[in-house]
Amino acid sequence: MRLPFERTIVIALLAGLSGAAAHAQTQKFASTKHSPNAAPAAMVKTDTIPVTTKSAEARRAYQMGITNFADLLMLDAGLDYFRQAVKDDPRFALGHAMLGFSTFDPREGERERALANKYAALASPDERLLIRWLNGTKNGQLVPAIAAMNDLLGKYPNDTEFANTVAGWLCSNEQAYDRGADLLERLLKRHPEFVPAVNNLAYCYALGGRASLSPPLMDRYVAAMPDQPNPQDSYGEISRMMGNFPAALEHYRAALKISPDFTSSQVGIASTYALMGDESNARTEYVKAIAMAKDPATIMNYRLLWAMTYFRESDIESGRKAYLEVAAEAHHKGFGVQEAEAHRTMALFNPDPKSALRDLDSARGVLAEKHVYAPGDRDSELATILQTRTYIAVRAGMPEVAKAALAPLSNMARTSRSNIVQQAYHSANGAVLVSQRLYADSISEFLDDPRGPFSLQLLAEAETKAGEPSAGHEILVRLAGINDERVETAFAVPQARAALKAGAPAAVQPSGTPEPAAAPAAAPAPAAQPIAAPATVSFSGRPRGGPLD
Amino acid sequence: MVVTVAAAAYATNFAVIVHPSNAVQGMSLVELGKIFKGKSPIWPTGRNITLVLREPSQPTMKFVIEKVMGVSVEEGKAALTDTSRKSSSPVVFVPADEDVVKAVEGSPGALGIVDVYNITSGVKVIKIDDKQPFDPGYTLKGH
């Protein structure tokens, strides 16, 4: 997902900011409405959050970072600008915080958050609130972070960039879809011309269960920015989420026609082919995306998606070979989570449960090695590994193994605030309850993981066996309607679609190999309400955080 | 273009909020229930507690009433609107979370409940059963 911005306005904005920066230490936060002839900072209306740096170069780089990262979603370029900003002014607290918030490199994030805190005293009071929010979203201090966020939203109702970034966070990270949509609806009432918010609103609707409201917004977005690639890219992703693959391909190609180096659309094409079941074409397109990407973590994530194509077509041997290759590369480059994720994926698609458990041992072993992780990333991956272990064991009829995996996950859940850890625990606990035939008890557990394919699959079974077959069927339809790149989706969704096609009651499949994906077809896939649709996989193979992307 | 079904239900973390000058840091769910029922109408300082809530008929209040008061929505609504509690433990109903926050910001004796994503620095979030929103096992997290 990408946000639009007129290139001419970017140039104009630069001109205005560079002029203003020469006059004052405190310049206003990015606003799309600054004109080329923007007044010096002292004369600028105080309707955007201040940005404090003594360096005009740092300010300009920061502004370009915001424009590229948040508006254009030229992510690599945006990150490079943020890096340049803190290089130009090493004591630029907000620059450090924004880089720490935006980067995909956990080591960089940790370092930048520490530097933001170190130099926060040099920033203005409202910037310190912004730093508290940016840092708090990453280090688990969510209550004070949210308070700071709402203080700023109240004080700067016309800071379109900030409101849009907040809404993106609410919808992409927090599953707070209604709050995010409400914020954007209000923003667009005041600033209907701010089309990046149109884009985010479409995603908030789609992810939050109101997908039918999204296409008109996408039409508006594309019409407003006909020369920008991001509207077409976003339309492609929304179309894919809704199961309309031909439309998705058409929009992604349109985006690449406008901007041939728009990596997001390239990987969008690849993943669309993958979801269509055309894995050969998907691999070809993933290779192109990998060649286009610059960020090392992004490249590793694309490599994982590439390897997944073999499992999608049930070529277990080639899949394992590909994943071992990616795992070795991740190990060499120090990406511990991606390496663990490669082993976890191999486990999930391993038809031999005992061998699968050994794969999971390898995954867990990676996390014990000396790697640098963002706060929470290691725990998130470990929780996901333990959840997968429980799931595999329950499916394989190994209740003692499942309970043994649940125990450490339960301990983690007692102290972790992470959504991923909590959802992994509830899903795994539900799986164990299903294995004990405590179906009614399991249902409330699965409801705490409403986007998880494992949970939805087992919930469908639990509802059916608890005497609610229509509820079970409805859940199965919801699962079958998911079109995203997650490993769990690739595993569970084909089974759900096969079950629906066969008219079978919802039940856990006994083997570890999913039904092959449907053959390439022009017709849309069975589509229900989209539940999650990451543009890329995250460090933990889940929808990536940060602004909607 | 697409077939849609009911959206997944997402859990809400409800924050119990008081005025920042209030020295209370937390309370048990049982104590909170007594406040809701009008059986514990004052703060330790002797100040009356004014309960500020969204309209009980709103969907988000169902979980709160059932969890905090341990009764059905209808029974809870009856207890909250009981005219006999007007002076000693008043309850103020407002349309939206931001109205709850504003009311608590402006009233040292107020206690409100809102979706945690709506809090500001103008209110203090207190712990319930020693936990705050997002803590594992936080009791006021529900669908």
Interface residues (C-beta under 8 A of the other chain):
Chain A: G140 L142 V143 I146 A147 A148 N150 D151 G154 L170 E174 Q175 A176 Y177 R179 G208 G209 R210 A211 S212 P215 M242 G243 N244 A413 R414 T415 S416 R417 Q422 L447 D448 P450 R451 E474 V477 R478 G481 P524 P526 A527 A528 Q529 I531
Chain B: M1 V2 V3 T4 V5 A6 A7 A8 A9 Y10 A11 A15 D115 V116 Y117 N118 I119 T120 S121 G122 V123 V125 Q132 P133 F134 D135 P136 G137 H143
